[in-house]
Amino acid sequence: MRVNQHIRAPEVRVIDADGKQAGIMNVRDAIRLAESRGLDLVEVAATAQPPVCRIIDFDKYRYSQKKKAHDSKRGSAGSAVKEVKMGALTEKHDVDFKVKHIRRFVGEGQRVKLSVSFRGRQITHPELGRTLIEGIIEQVRDIAQPEGNARMEGRNMSVLLTPR
């Protein structure tokens, strides 16, 4: 991003601090206009004909851009999906333990992928996994909702749970 004297174009389209177009003018005149207001001339669209420049406080602009980038990074980190895995014949106590994990993850705002794996001949009885998943969904229905129905992915049946 070019600022003030670093702008190479002879003429630029100027947008003032209020967002109104000031028209096309010589670069030197535009820089003088910006300096008279105590602001900077910043090139925002270098590929346009003529290039578009804004009269703004560059330090403030750069700070707000950094803040936007930081906030978007922080928001995207929270969208990671946690996965809770279990077998098709998992016992009640172990299921309750896994439900506690799901509740903790959903409470933190995480999405949870619930996977039930089938070993050996268990794959011939997908209803075991479906009833297990439906039972878990019922236990966490107050804080999470399923995204669609449980579906088979190879030897695993899974469903995505999102916070309410």
N, C-alpha and C positions, 0 to 999 in steps of 0.2 A: 504494500500500500504506500503510495507516494504522498508526501506532504509538502506544502509550500514550494520552495525553490527546487525540489526534486521532481516536480511535474514537468514532463518533457514537451508536451503538446503546446503549439503556439496559441491555440484558442480552445476554450473550454465552455461547457454549458454549466452555469452556476446555479446552485440551489442554496438559498440563504438559511440562516439558523431557524427560521420559522417554518421551513419546508416549502416555501414559495419559490418559483423559478425567477431568477434575476436575469435570465437570458444568456446569450452567447457573448463572451467577451474575451479580450486578450488576457493571457495568464498573469502578466504583471499587474494589470488593473484589478483582476480578481484577488490576487495576493494582497494588494494595497487595501482593497475593500475589507478583506478578512482581518487584516492587522488593525485597521481603523476601529474595528469592533472588539479587538482584543482576542480574536479567535484564529483558527488555522484553516487553510484551504486544503481539503483532503480529497484525493482522487478516489471515487467509489466505483466507477465503471470505466476502466481504462480502454476497453474494446469498443465502446460506443463511438459514434462519429458525430460531433466532436466528443471527447471524453467528458464524463459527468463528474463534477466536483461539488463538494458540500462545504459550506462554511460552518464549522463546528469546533468545539474545544477537543482537540485530538486526544489529550490525556484522559479526559472523561469518557470519550468514545472507546478508547482502548481498554479502559477499566471495565466498562459495561460489557464489552465483547468477551473479556476474560471471565467475568462473572457468569455470563450466559453459558459459556463453554463448560465452566465448572459445574453449574447447576444441572446441565444436561447430562454430564458424566455421572453425577451423583444419582440422578433419577434412573439412569439406565442400569446402574449396578444393582438396584433393588429389584430389577425384573428378572434376575437369574432364577432358574427353576431348580428347586431341590427335589431329589428323588428318594422315595422310600420304597425299598424292595422287600419282597417276602415270597415264600413258596406257596403253592396252591393248598398244601395241607398244614399251614401254620396254625398252631394251637391258640386258644383263646387268650391266655396270659400274654403271649408274644404279640398277638394282634393288638391288645390293649396298650402294650408298651409302644408299639409303632404309632398307634393313634395319638399318644402323648406327644410324640415327635411331630406328627402332622399338625396338631394343635399349636405347638410352639412355633413352627415355621409359618403357619398361616397367621398367627398372632403377630408375628414380625412383619407381616405384609408380603411374604414370599408366596410364589405359586409352587405347588407341590405336584410332582408326577408320581402317582401311585402305581407301582408295577408288581404284578404277580407272575412269577416264573413257573413254568411247567417242566418237570424233569421226567425223562423216560416216557412211560405210557400214560402219565397224567395228562398229556396233550389230548388224549382221546376223550377227556372229560372237562371241556372248557366251562361247563356250568359250575364246577367247584370254584374256579377263579372268579366267575361272574357273581356268585352269591357272596364270596368273601369281599369283593370290591363294593357291592351294594350295601353290605352290612357296615363297612367302614364309612361309606358316604353317609349313611343314616346317623352314625355316631358323631360325625363332624358337621352335619347339616346346619347347625346353628351358627357356625363361623365360616364355613366354606361351601362353595357350590361347584358341582362338576361342570367342566366345559365339554359338553357332548356326552356320548355314551362310551362305555369301555370298549376298546378295540384291540384286536390281536395284532402284534408286531413280531413275527417270527414265533418264538416259543414263549413270548411274554404277552400278557394282557395288561393294558394300562389305561389310565384316565388322568386327566389334568384337573386339579382342584385349585380354584382361585378364591381369594378372600372375598367375603360379602361386603 
